[in-house]
Amino acid sequence: MGKTYSVMKSANGFTEEGIASWYGTKFHGRKTSSGEPYNMYAMTAAHKSLPLPTYVEVTHKGNGRKIIVKVNDRGPFHEGRIIDLSYAAARKLGVSGTGTGPVSIRVINTGALDLKTDAVVLPVPASGKGKIHVQVAAMGTELAAERMADDLRSKKIPSVRVHVVENDGTRLYRVRVGPLPDVDLAYKVINELNGIGLNKARVIVD
């Protein structure tokens, strides 16, 4: 529309507030600005000036929901709108029905993420401290827990383990991903799990 936008040299520490919108079926399968095909069911987004790719945390200022998305496209080019979410991201944030919503965004630490792929990289902290895990489920039997763990491994979710705890003589088998180096990466893992239909995962710090 006759306006020129410049890409930031560095996105470190970037935050912004404004309106989020989303785009869906009309663009599904088309090339994004990064060259990747747009997938309305992936956790991605478009931004006017962030480097591609950049991972950002998006917080809905109305309902408090938070998601992490990979910015791999350009837009939205409507006044007042700061980010265009994929359909999947908009649905998880709670704006797919309303079309738009008030949000704040912040760039997250991408040092632990592999930016060449959508895969999650799970390095273990060298210090062994800061035991951050994503707990997927807690099972009453070892068999059920191992079946879920094997299923996650088959879906290329790495560092899946079954932790056994006892409470009042009862054993509980917790299916977890980790340990992880930081909470930002833990939320990225949760997004990946949500994408395969596991919506009850949560971050655990032991």
C-alpha positions in Angstrom: 0.0 0.0 0.0 2.9 2.3 -0.7 4.6 1.9 2.7 8.1 0.5 3.2 9.1 -1.7 6.1 12.6 -2.5 7.2 13.6 -5.8 8.8 15.2 -5.5 12.3 18.9 -6.3 12.5 18.4 -7.9 15.9 15.2 -9.0 17.6 16.7 -9.5 21.0 14.5 -8.2 23.8 11.8 -7.1 21.3 8.3 -6.6 22.7 5.1 -5.1 21.2 1.4 -4.6 22.0 -1.5 -4.4 19.6 -4.1 -6.4 17.8 -3.6 -10.0 16.5 -5.4 -11.4 13.5 -5.2 -14.7 11.7 -5.2 -16.1 8.2 -6.4 -19.5 7.1 -7.7 -21.7 4.2 -7.2 -19.1 1.4 -3.4 -19.2 2.0 -3.0 -22.8 3.0 -0.2 -24.4 0.9 1.1 -21.1 -0.5 4.7 -20.0 0.0 5.4 -17.8 2.9 8.0 -15.0 2.8 10.6 -17.5 4.3 10.0 -19.9 1.4 8.2 -22.5 3.5 4.6 -23.4 2.5 2.0 -21.9 4.8 0.4 -24.6 7.0 -2.7 -23.3 8.7 -2.4 -26.2 11.2 1.2 -25.3 12.3 2.1 -22.9 15.1 3.3 -20.0 12.9 2.8 -16.3 12.4 3.5 -13.3 10.2 5.1 -10.1 11.3 6.1 -7.0 9.4 9.7 -6.5 10.6 11.0 -9.4 12.7 13.8 -11.5 11.2 12.7 -14.8 9.7 12.6 -17.1 11.5 12.0 -15.7 15.0 10.1 -17.4 17.9 7.7 -15.2 19.8 5.5 -15.7 22.8 2.0 -14.2 22.2 -0.2 -13.4 25.2 -3.9 -12.7 24.9 -4.5 -9.7 27.1 -8.2 -10.6 27.5 -8.1 -14.3 28.5 -4.5 -14.7 29.6 -3.7 -17.5 27.2 -0.1 -17.9 26.0 1.4 -19.6 22.9 4.7 -19.7 21.2 4.8 -19.3 17.4 7.5 -19.3 14.7 7.4 -16.1 12.6 8.0 -17.2 9.0 5.9 -14.8 7.0 5.2 -11.1 6.4 2.1 -9.2 7.5 -0.4 -8.1 8.6 -0.7 -4.9 6.6 -3.7 -3.5 8.4 -3.5 -0.5 10.6 -3.2 -1.4 14.3 -2.5 -5.1 13.7 0.9 -6.4 14.8 0.8 -10.1 14.1 -1.1 -12.5 11.8 -1.5 -16.0 13.4 -2.0 -19.3 11.7 -5.4 -20.9 12.2 -4.0 -23.3 14.7 -2.3 -20.6 16.7 -5.4 -18.4 16.6 -7.6 -21.2 17.9 -5.2 -22.0 20.8 -5.0 -18.3 21.7 -8.8 -17.9 21.5 -9.1 -15.5 18.6 -10.2 -17.8 15.8 -13.9 -17.1 16.5 -13.6 -13.3 17.0 -11.1 -12.8 14.2 -8.9 -10.5 16.2 -7.8 -9.9 19.8 -5.6 -7.7 22.0 -2.2 -9.2 22.5 1.3 -8.6 23.7 4.3 -10.3 22.0 7.9 -10.8 23.1 10.8 -12.5 21.4 11.9 -15.6 23.3 15.4 -16.9 23.7 16.1 -19.0 20.6 19.6 -20.1 21.7 18.3 -23.6 22.5 16.1 -23.9 19.4 17.2 -25.3 16.0 16.0 -22.5 13.6 16.7 -24.6 10.5 13.8 -26.9 11.2 10.5 -27.1 13.1 12.0 -29.9 15.2 12.5 -29.4 18.9 16.1 -29.7 20.2 16.4 -30.8 23.8 20.0 -30.3 25.1 20.5 -31.3 28.7 22.1 -28.6 30.9 25.7 -29.3 31.5 25.5 -28.3 35.1 22.7 -30.8 35.8 20.8 -28.1 37.7 17.4 -26.6 37.1 15.4 -29.7 36.4 12.7 -28.4 34.1 10.4 -31.0 32.5 7.2 -31.0 30.5 4.8 -33.5 32.1 2.6 -35.1 29.5 0.6 -37.5 31.7 0.6 -39.4 34.9 -0.4 -43.1 34.7 -1.4 -45.7 37.2 0.4 -48.5 35.5 3.8 -48.9 34.0 2.5 -50.5 30.9 0.3 -47.6 30.0 3.1 -45.1 30.7 5.6 -47.0 28.5 3.1 -47.3 25.7 2.5 -43.5 25.8 6.3 -42.9 25.9 6.9 -45.2 22.9 4.1 -43.4 21.0 5.8 -40.0 21.7 9.1 -41.4 20.5 7.6 -42.7 17.3 6.3 -39.1 16.7 9.9 -37.8 16.9 9.5 -36.3 20.4 12.9 -36.7 21.9 14.1 -37.1 25.5 10.9 -38.9 26.6 11.2 -40.6 30.0 9.0 -42.4 32.5 9.5 -41.2 36.1 8.2 -43.4 38.9 7.1 -41.9 42.2 5.4 -43.4 45.3 2.7 -41.7 47.3 1.2 -43.5 50.3 2.3 -46.8 48.9 0.8 -46.1 45.5 3.0 -45.9 42.5 2.5 -43.3 39.8 4.2 -43.4 36.4 4.8 -39.9 35.0 5.5 -39.5 31.3 7.9 -36.5 30.9 10.0 -34.7 28.3 13.3 -33.4 29.5 15.2 -32.2 31.4 15.1 -28.9 29.5 17.5 -25.9 29.8 14.9 -23.2 30.1 11.2 -22.5 30.4 11.0 -21.0 26.9 11.9 -24.3 25.4 9.5 -26.1 27.6 6.6 -24.0 26.2 7.9 -24.8 22.7 7.6 -28.5 23.6 4.1 -28.0 24.9 3.2 -26.4 21.5 4.6 -29.4 19.7 2.5 -31.8 22.0 -0.6 -29.7 21.4 0.0 -30.2 17.7 -0.4 -34.0 18.1 -3.5 -33.7 20.3 -2.0 -33.8 23.8 -3.5 -30.7 25.4 -2.9 -31.4 29.1 0.9 -31.1 29.2 2.4 -28.7 31.7 5.7 -27.4 32.8 7.2 -28.9 36.0 10.2 -27.5 37.8 11.6 -30.0 40.4 
